[in-house]
Amino acid sequence: MFCTNCGKKIDDNLKFCPECGSSLNDVAAEVKDQVKEEADTQAENAVSAAAAAAAGAAAVTQEVTEAAEEQVSDIEKTVADADLHEIDTSSITAEAEAAEKEAKRIEEEAKATIADAQAKADAAKAKAEAALAEAREKARKANMAKAEAEASSAVNKANRKIAAAGAAKQKYLSALDEARTAYDDAVKAFTDAEALGVTDLPVLMPFADLSDVPETKQTGKTAERNNAVTAVPAPAPAAPQAGQTGEVRLVKPWGYFLLNILYCIPVIGWIFLLIHTFGKKYKNRQNYAISIWIGIFICLVICAIATVLYLIFRDSDFVKTLEHMVKAVYELIRSYFTP
C-alpha cells in the first residue's frame, strides 16, 4: 500500500508510516470515503447525462410534432385556399407529399435521437453501477487490510509479551538458583564458624519454601534443586549472643535528645562521645556518635574554607561590609549580657 500523506510505498501490516510518521489507521476510512465520493459523482453525472438526453429527446419530439402540425396546417390551409379560388391543386399536393416525407424524416430522426439518448442513459447507468461495485470492492479490501493490520499488530504484541514473560521466568529461575547456592554456602560457613567457637554472628534467615510456584519446564541442575528445596532443613535461628545485642537494640527519640545534651557538656561530654564512638556494646548508639564526628568534621572543613577565603578577599568591600555587620551583631549581643 501507499502512504496517503507522503506517497511512499510501505508494508501493509504497519500502522504508522516509517517515512513521515503519519498514522495509517484512517487509511481505510479515507479510501472508503474517497471511493464513495467518486461513485456518487459518477452516479450524479450519469443521472444528469440521462436527464439531459431525455430532455433533448423530448425537445426534439416536441419540435418534430410542432413542425408536423404546422406542415399539416399549412397543407390544410392551402387545400382550403385552392377550393375557394379553384386553382390547380396538383402542385399543392406535391408540396404536401414533400412535407409529409419531411415530417416522417424528422420523426425518424427524433426516434433515432431518443434511442441514442436511451442508450447513453443505459450506458451511464451501467457505468454508475460498475463504479458503485468498484467502490464497494475497494471498501471491502480496505476493511480487510485494516483488520489484517490490527490482527498482525495484536499477534506481534502478544508474541512480545510472551517472550518477555519467558525471559522473566528464566531470570526468576536463575535468581532462585543463585539464592539456593548462597543459602547453602551460608549454612556451611555458619556451621564452620560455630565449630570454631565464633559467637558474634548475624542471624541466618530460613530459606523460604517456594514449592508453590507455578510449574515450569526445568532441566538439569535447576530441576534437581527445585525438587530438593523441601528436603533441605532450615537451621533453627540462633539465640542472640551477648555480642549481638548491639545489633538489635535501638535508641529511642528521647535517648537521642539526651545524647545531644550530654555531648554538649565540655570535657565530660567529649569523653562520653569518644567512649560511645569506640564502644561496640550498642551498635546503634555507636553509629550516632560517629555521625556527630562527621558533622564536626564538616563544620571544620567549612570553617577552614571560610578562613582561606577571608584571607584572600579580606581587602574587598564585601568582606569589610560583612565584618562591620558581624561586629554590630556581636556588640548588640554583648550589650544584653553586660551590666
N, C-alpha and C positions, 0 to 999 in steps of 0.2 A: 504494500500500500504506500501512498504518498502522504506526507505531512501537508495539511491544509494551510499551515502558516508560512513555512519556508519552501515547500515543494520538494523536499528531499525524499528519496526512496528509503523507507525504513522497514523493519521487521513487523509483521502483522501482530505479533504477541506483545509488543511494547505498549505501555500506557502513556509514556512521555517521549517526545521527540529528542534523540541524542544530539541533534544539531542546534535547535533553538530552545529546547526545554519546554515547549508548549504541551499542554495536556491533550491526549488523544481520546479521552473518554467521550468527548462530544462529537467525535468524527462521524459516528453512525447517525446521530441526530441531525448533524449538518447535511450529510449526504441525503438522508431521507427527506429533509425539508427542501433541499435543492432539487431533488428529483421530482418531488410532489409539485413544486413551483413550476418546473419545466413542463410537467404533464398538464397542469392546469392551464398554462399559457398556450400549449399546443391545442388543447381541447377548445379553449376560447377562440383561438384563431380558426380552428376547423368549423366551429359553430358560426363564427362571423362570416367565413367564406361561404358556408352553405346558405346562410340567411341572405348574403349578398347575391348569390347565384339565384336563389328562389325569387328575390325581389327583381333581379334583372329579367328572369323568365316571365314573371307576372307583368313587368312593364312592357316586355316585347309582345306578350299575348294581348295586352290592352291596346298597344299600338296597332297590332295586326287587326284586331277586332274593330277598332275605330276606323282604320283605313278601309277595311272591307265594307263596313256600314256606310262609310262616306261614298265608296265606289257604287254600292247598290243604290244609294240615294240619288247619286248623280245620274245613274242609268235610268232609274225610275222617272226622274225629272226630265231627262232627255226624251224618254218614250212619251211622256205626257205632252211635252212640247211638240213632239212630232205628230201626235194625234191631233193636237189643237191646230197646228199650222199646216197639217197634211203635207209633210216633207218626206223625203226619201229616208227610210229607216235602215237601209242596208249598212250604211257607214256607221250608224249608231250601234247597230247590232254587233258589228265587228269590234268597235271600241268596247262594248260591254263584254264581249268574249275575252278581249285582251285584258280588260280589268279583272275579269273573273280568274283568268290564268295568273295574273299578278297577285291576286288575293290568295290563290292556292299556293303560289310560290312562297309568299310571305308567311302563310300558315305553316308550310313545311319547314321553313327556316326557323319559325318560332318553336315548332315541335323539336327540331334538332337542337336549338339553344336550350330548351327546357331539359332535354335528355342529357346534354352536355353538363348543364348545371347540376342535375341529379347525380350524374356520375362523379362530378367533382365533390358534391356533398358526401356521397358514399365513400369516396377515397379519403376525404378529410376525416370522416367518422372512423374509418378503419385505421387511419394514422393515429388518431387520438386514442383509440382502444389499444393499439400497439404501444404507444408512449406510456399509457397507464399500466399496461402489463410489464413494460420495462422498468417503470418506476417501482412497481411492487417487487419485482425481482431484485432490483438494487437495494431496496429497503430490507428485503429478506436476507440478502448477502451481508448487508451492513450489520443487521442484528446478529447473524451467525458469527461475523468477525468479532463483534463486541463480546458475545457470550464466550467465544473461544479465548479471547484475550483475558477476560475475567477468570475463566476456569484455569488457564495457564498460570496466571498470577497467584491464584489460590493454591494450586498444586505446588508451585515453586516456594511459596511462603510456608506451606506445610512441610515440605522437604527440608527447608532451612531450620524450622523449629525442631523437627525430628532429629536432624543432625546435631543441633545444639544440645538437645536433651541427651543424645548418646554421648557427646563429649562430656557433659556434666556428670553423667553416670560413671563414665570411665575415670573422671577426675575424683569423684567420690570414692570409688573403689580403690584408687591409688592412695588417697589420703587415709582410708581405712587401713590399708596395708602398712603405711608408714606409722600410723598410730599404734597398731599392734606390735610392730617391731620396736618402737620406742618404749612401749609398755613392758615388753619382755626384757629389754636392756635395763630399764629402771628397776624391775623386780630383781634381776640378777645383781645389779650394783647395790641395791638396798640390802639384799641378803649378805653380800660380801662385806659391806660396811658394818652391819650389825655383828657379823662374825669377828671383825677386828676390834669391836668394842666402841665404835663410834656411836654417840648418843645424840649429838646436836644435828639431827636430820629433819628435813621437812616431811610433812605427812604425805604419803603416796595415795593419791585418789584411786578408787577402784575403777577398773575399765568398764565402761557402760556396755550392757548387753544389747547388741544391735542385730540380734537374730530375727527381729520382727520387721526388718526392712523388706521391700518388695523383692521377689525372686528375680534374679538376673542370670544371664548366661556367664558362667565363670569357669575358668580353666586354670590348671597349673597351681602355682603357689597361692594365688588368691582364693581358689576354691578350697584348698586344704586349710587355710587359715580361717575362712568363714565357717567351715564345718567344725573347727576345733575351738571356736570362740567361747562356747559354753563349757568346754572341757577344762579351760584354764581357770583354776580357782583364784579369785582375787584375794590378796592378803588382807587380813584384818587391819584396820587403821591403828597405827602405833600410838600408844599413850603418849601425850606430850611430856617431854623431859624437862628438866629444870632449865636447860639452856634454850628451850623452845618457848618459854613463857613470854619472852620479849617479842616474839614474832606475832603474838595474837593479842597481847594486852594493849589497849588503846588509851590515849589521853583524852579526857573529857574536855569540853569547852572551858569550864572553869579552871581546869588544870593548865591550859594554855595561858589564860589570863594571869594566874598566879606565877607561872614561869616567867612571863614578861616582867612582872613586878620584881621578882627575885633577881633576874639578870640586870635590872637597872640599878641595884644596890652596889655601890663601889666596893671593890676588893672581894667582899663575900660573894656577891652575885657573879663576879668573874670566875671565882674559884668553882662555884657550882656549875657554871657554864662549861668549864674545862672538864669537870668530873662527868657531866652528862654527855659531853662530846665523845669521850673515850670509853665510857661505860657501855657494856653490852647486855645489861640486865633487861632493860626495856628498850627495844629497838625503835619504837615509835617516838619515845622521848629523845633518843639519840639523834634521829633524823631531824627533829625540830631544832635541837641545839646546833646541828650542822647548818640548818637554814639560817640561823642567827649569824653564824660566822660568814656565810655567803653574803648576807645583807651588809655586814660590817665591811667586808672586802670591797663590795661595790661602792659603798659610800667613800671609802678611802681612795679608790680609783677616781671617782668623780671629783673629790677634793684636790687630788694631785693634778688632774687635768685643769681644774679651775685655777689652781695656783700658777701653773705654767702659762695659761692664757693671760692671767693678770700681770705676770712679769713681762710678757711680750707686749701687751697693749695697755700698760698702766699709764702711759702718757697721752692716751687718746681721750677725747672729750667725753665719750660714752662711759668709759671706766671711771673718770673723775666724777661724772654725774652720779653713777652708782655708789661711789664712795661717800658722797655727800648724803645721799638718801639713807645708806646704811648707818652712817654716823648720827643722822637725825633720829632714826628709829631707835638706835642704841641710847641716845640721850633721853628720849621720851620714856623708854622703859626704865632707865636708871632713875629718872625723876620720881617715878612711882614708888620705888623701893628705898630712896634716900630721904632721911628725915630733914 
